[in-house]
Amino acid sequence: MTDYHVITRERHGHQYWMKQSGHRFASSDALCPLVAQELPQAMLSLPIGFIVDDDCFVPVAVQGLTPGQNLFVAIDGRWLASYTPAPYRGYPFRMAPTEQGEQVLCIDEASGLLSESAGEHFFNEDGTPAQSVQEILTFFSQIEANRQLTRSICTALQQHGLIQPWPITVQGEHSEQQVEGLFRIDEAALNALTAESLAEVRNAGGLTVAYCQLLSMQHLSTLGTLAQAHAEAEKARLAQASLSQSFMSEGGTFSFGNLN
């Protein structure tokens, strides 16, 4: 559960914030939005797809194939991929729109990363944002600017008929299940573009996004490997919990019988 609030001097002037040390906060994110600037690095370890958001396609990291599970977060909170999406690198902060349409910096007050005595200041003594907060604001402002460019690129890909449904079949416990709502680049349509259309897609920045998505699909099999690892880790955890419960139910004492 998250609880984001706009950072203000009145609310946070006497508080501190601490950097996150793990990624448990993202453990239920099956998808994470990406921007075009991230894709060349993200494609090296994460499967990338598209989803529809406000009638526009946007790229996402595919982190799980069932709702509520991020397979790239280990049971101890470690991140299991070589690239970490920008929203996670900025946590516990995020940008959010006001009623007037402006973007403001917020912090998740349910993160456990706010303190009354230790960490980084939000504000300087003169009331201006602390250097660390200013750097975070700059980071998110750059991401937000690239998000608008990313939507423009995806619109160009859509207009040229280069995005198609991505049929994914998952083997469930009792039967196969279809994952719906994901899209991918239509490679055949991309290769069939006329010289004029290819130039339009290239000039819009679409070729980089298209090839990053296509190349990233090789990592889809990683999700199956991670799902198996998660299942084994959970099985071991439950076995350990059962052993501990059994030990405690016996009064917490060992019995070695008659040693004579």
C-alpha positions as CSV (number, residue, x, y, z in Angstrom):
1,M,0.0,0.0,0.0
2,T,1.4,3.4,-1.0
3,D,0.5,6.8,0.4
4,Y,2.0,9.6,-1.8
5,H,1.9,13.2,-0.7
6,V,3.2,16.4,-2.3
7,I,6.5,17.5,-0.7
8,T,5.9,20.8,1.0
9,R,7.9,22.8,3.6
10,E,4.9,22.8,5.9
11,R,4.6,19.0,5.9
12,H,8.2,17.9,5.5
13,G,10.3,20.8,6.6
14,H,11.4,19.1,9.8
15,Q,11.6,15.6,8.4
16,Y,14.3,13.5,6.8
17,W,14.2,10.8,4.1
18,M,16.4,7.7,3.5
19,K,17.3,5.9,0.4
20,Q,15.7,2.5,-0.3
21,S,17.9,-0.5,0.2
22,G,15.8,-3.1,-1.6
23,H,13.0,-3.5,-4.0
24,R,10.2,-5.2,-2.0
25,F,8.1,-2.1,-2.7
26,A,7.9,-3.3,-6.4
27,S,7.2,-6.9,-5.7
28,S,3.6,-6.7,-6.9
29,D,4.4,-4.9,-10.2
30,A,4.0,-7.3,-13.1
31,L,4.6,-4.3,-15.4
32,C,6.6,-1.1,-15.1
33,P,6.4,1.8,-17.5
34,L,9.6,2.7,-19.5
35,V,10.6,5.6,-21.6
36,A,12.5,5.5,-24.9
37,Q,15.7,6.7,-23.3
38,E,15.8,3.6,-21.2
39,L,15.2,1.0,-23.8
40,P,18.7,0.4,-25.1
41,Q,19.8,-0.6,-21.6
42,A,16.5,-2.2,-20.5
43,M,16.5,-4.6,-23.5
44,L,19.7,-6.2,-22.3
45,S,18.0,-8.0,-19.4
46,L,14.2,-7.2,-19.4
47,P,11.5,-8.4,-21.8
48,I,9.7,-5.3,-23.2
49,G,6.2,-5.0,-24.5
50,F,3.6,-2.3,-25.1
51,I,0.3,-1.6,-23.3
52,V,-2.5,0.8,-24.1
53,D,-2.6,3.8,-21.9
54,D,-5.1,6.6,-22.6
55,D,-5.6,5.4,-26.2
56,C,-1.8,5.5,-26.8
57,F,0.7,2.6,-26.7
58,V,3.5,2.9,-24.2
59,P,6.5,0.6,-23.6
60,V,6.6,-1.4,-20.4
61,A,9.0,-3.9,-18.7
62,V,7.3,-7.2,-18.5
63,Q,8.2,-8.4,-15.0
64,G,5.6,-11.1,-14.5
65,L,2.9,-13.0,-16.3
66,T,0.4,-13.1,-13.5
67,P,-1.1,-10.0,-11.8
68,G,0.5,-9.0,-8.6
69,Q,3.9,-10.7,-9.0
70,N,7.2,-9.2,-10.0
71,L,9.6,-12.0,-10.7
72,F,12.6,-9.7,-10.8
73,V,12.3,-9.1,-7.1
74,A,13.8,-11.8,-5.0
75,I,12.3,-13.0,-1.8
76,D,14.8,-11.0,0.1
77,G,14.1,-7.8,-1.9
78,R,17.1,-8.0,-4.3
79,W,16.6,-6.8,-7.8
80,L,17.4,-9.7,-10.2
81,A,18.1,-7.9,-13.5
82,S,21.1,-5.9,-14.6
83,Y,18.9,-2.9,-15.4
84,T,16.6,-1.2,-12.9
85,P,13.7,0.9,-14.4
86,A,13.8,4.6,-13.7
87,P,10.6,4.7,-11.5
88,Y,12.3,2.2,-9.1
89,R,15.6,4.2,-9.0
90,G,13.7,7.2,-7.9
91,Y,11.7,5.5,-5.2
92,P,10.3,6.7,-2.7
93,F,9.7,9.7,-4.9
94,R,7.5,10.1,-7.9
95,M,6.0,12.9,-10.0
96,A,2.2,13.4,-10.0
97,P,-0.1,15.8,-11.8
98,T,-2.0,18.5,-10.0
99,E,-5.6,19.5,-10.8
100,Q,-4.1,22.3,-12.9
101,G,-2.0,19.8,-14.9
102,E,1.3,20.7,-13.4
103,Q,3.8,18.0,-12.3
104,V,4.8,18.0,-8.7
105,L,7.3,15.9,-6.7
106,C,5.7,13.5,-4.2
107,I,7.0,11.0,-1.6
108,D,5.5,7.7,-0.5
109,E,4.9,8.2,3.2
110,A,4.1,4.6,3.7
111,S,7.5,3.6,2.5
112,G,9.1,3.5,5.9
113,L,11.8,5.8,4.6
114,L,10.8,9.0,6.4
115,S,12.4,9.9,9.7
116,E,12.3,12.6,12.3
117,S,16.0,12.3,13.1
118,A,18.2,10.6,10.4
119,G,18.7,10.8,6.7
120,E,18.6,13.6,4.1
121,H,17.0,16.9,4.7
122,F,14.1,17.9,2.4
123,F,14.8,21.6,2.7
124,N,17.7,23.9,3.5
125,E,17.4,26.4,6.4
126,D,16.3,29.1,4.0
127,G,13.4,27.0,2.8
128,T,14.8,26.1,-0.6
129,P,14.9,22.4,-1.6
130,A,17.9,20.5,-0.4
131,Q,20.5,19.6,-3.1
132,S,19.5,15.9,-3.0
133,V,15.8,16.7,-3.5
134,Q,16.7,19.1,-6.3
135,E,18.7,16.3,-8.0
136,I,15.7,14.0,-7.7
137,L,13.4,16.6,-9.1
138,T,15.8,17.1,-12.1
139,F,15.9,13.3,-12.6
140,F,12.1,13.0,-12.7
141,S,11.7,16.1,-14.9
142,Q,14.0,14.5,-17.5
143,I,12.1,11.3,-17.4
144,E,8.7,13.1,-17.7
145,A,10.0,15.1,-20.7
146,N,11.2,11.8,-22.4
147,R,7.8,10.3,-21.6
148,Q,6.1,12.8,-23.9
149,L,8.6,12.0,-26.6
150,T,8.0,8.3,-26.1
151,R,4.3,8.7,-26.6
152,S,5.0,10.6,-29.8
153,I,7.3,7.8,-31.0
154,C,4.7,5.1,-30.2
155,T,2.0,7.1,-32.0
156,A,4.2,7.0,-35.1
157,L,4.6,3.3,-34.8
158,Q,0.9,2.8,-34.4
159,Q,0.1,5.0,-37.4
160,H,2.3,2.9,-39.6
161,G,0.6,-0.3,-38.4
162,L,3.7,-1.6,-36.6
163,I,2.2,-2.7,-33.3
164,Q,0.3,-5.9,-32.9
165,P,-1.1,-8.1,-30.1
166,W,1.5,-10.2,-28.4
167,P,0.0,-13.7,-27.7
168,I,1.7,-15.3,-24.7
169,T,0.7,-18.6,-23.3
170,V,1.5,-19.5,-19.7
171,Q,1.4,-23.0,-18.3
172,G,-0.7,-22.8,-15.2
173,E,-1.1,-25.4,-12.5
174,H,-3.9,-27.2,-14.2
175,S,-4.0,-25.8,-17.7
176,E,-2.6,-23.2,-20.2
177,Q,-3.6,-19.6,-19.8
178,Q,-3.4,-16.7,-22.3
179,V,-1.8,-13.4,-21.2
180,E,-3.9,-10.6,-22.6
181,G,-3.2,-6.8,-23.0
182,L,0.4,-7.0,-24.2
183,F,1.5,-5.8,-27.6
184,R,4.7,-6.1,-29.7
185,I,6.3,-4.8,-32.9
186,D,5.0,-6.5,-36.1
187,E,8.4,-7.4,-37.6
188,A,6.9,-8.4,-40.9
189,A,5.1,-5.1,-41.2
190,L,8.3,-3.3,-40.3
191,N,10.3,-5.1,-43.0
192,A,7.6,-4.3,-45.5
193,L,7.6,-0.5,-45.0
194,T,8.1,1.6,-48.1
195,A,11.2,3.8,-48.2
196,E,9.1,6.8,-47.5
197,S,7.3,5.2,-44.5
198,L,10.6,3.8,-43.2
199,A,12.1,7.3,-43.3
200,E,9.1,8.7,-41.4
201,V,9.4,6.1,-38.6
202,R,13.2,6.6,-38.4
203,N,12.8,10.4,-38.2
204,A,10.3,10.0,-35.4
205,G,12.8,7.8,-33.4
206,G,10.7,4.7,-33.9
207,L,13.4,2.4,-35.3
208,T,15.3,2.3,-32.0
209,V,12.2,1.6,-30.0
210,A,11.1,-1.1,-32.5
211,Y,14.4,-2.9,-32.5
212,C,14.8,-2.7,-28.8
213,Q,11.4,-4.3,-28.3
214,L,12.1,-7.1,-30.8
215,L,15.5,-7.9,-29.3
216,S,14.2,-7.9,-25.8
217,M,11.7,-10.7,-26.4
218,Q,14.5,-13.2,-26.0
219,H,14.3,-12.5,-22.3
220,L,10.7,-13.8,-22.0
221,S,12.0,-17.3,-21.2
222,T,13.8,-15.7,-18.2
223,L,10.4,-15.2,-16.6
224,G,9.8,-19.0,-16.6
225,T,13.2,-19.6,-14.9
226,L,12.5,-16.9,-12.3
227,A,9.0,-18.3,-11.7
228,Q,10.5,-21.7,-10.9
229,A,13.1,-20.1,-8.6
230,H,10.4,-18.2,-6.8
231,A,8.3,-21.3,-6.3
232,E,11.3,-23.2,-4.9
233,A,12.2,-20.4,-2.6
234,E,8.6,-20.2,-1.3
235,K,8.5,-23.9,-0.8
236,A,11.7,-23.8,1.2
237,R,10.3,-20.9,3.2
238,L,7.1,-22.7,4.0
239,A,9.1,-25.8,5.0
240,Q,11.3,-23.8,7.3
241,A,8.2,-22.1,8.9
242,S,6.6,-25.5,9.4
243,L,9.7,-26.8,11.1
244,S,9.9,-23.8,13.4
245,Q,6.3,-24.1,14.3
246,S,6.7,-27.8,15.0
247,F,9.7,-27.1,17.2
248,M,7.9,-24.4,19.2
249,S,4.7,-26.5,19.6
250,E,6.9,-29.1,21.4
251,G,7.9,-26.6,24.0
252,G,11.1,-25.5,22.4
253,T,13.1,-28.4,24.0
254,F,15.4,-31.0,22.5
255,S,15.2,-34.7,23.6
256,F,18.1,-37.0,23.0
257,G,16.7,-40.0,24.8
258,N,18.8,-42.1,27.2
259,L,22.5,-41.5,26.6
260,N,23.6,-44.3,29.0
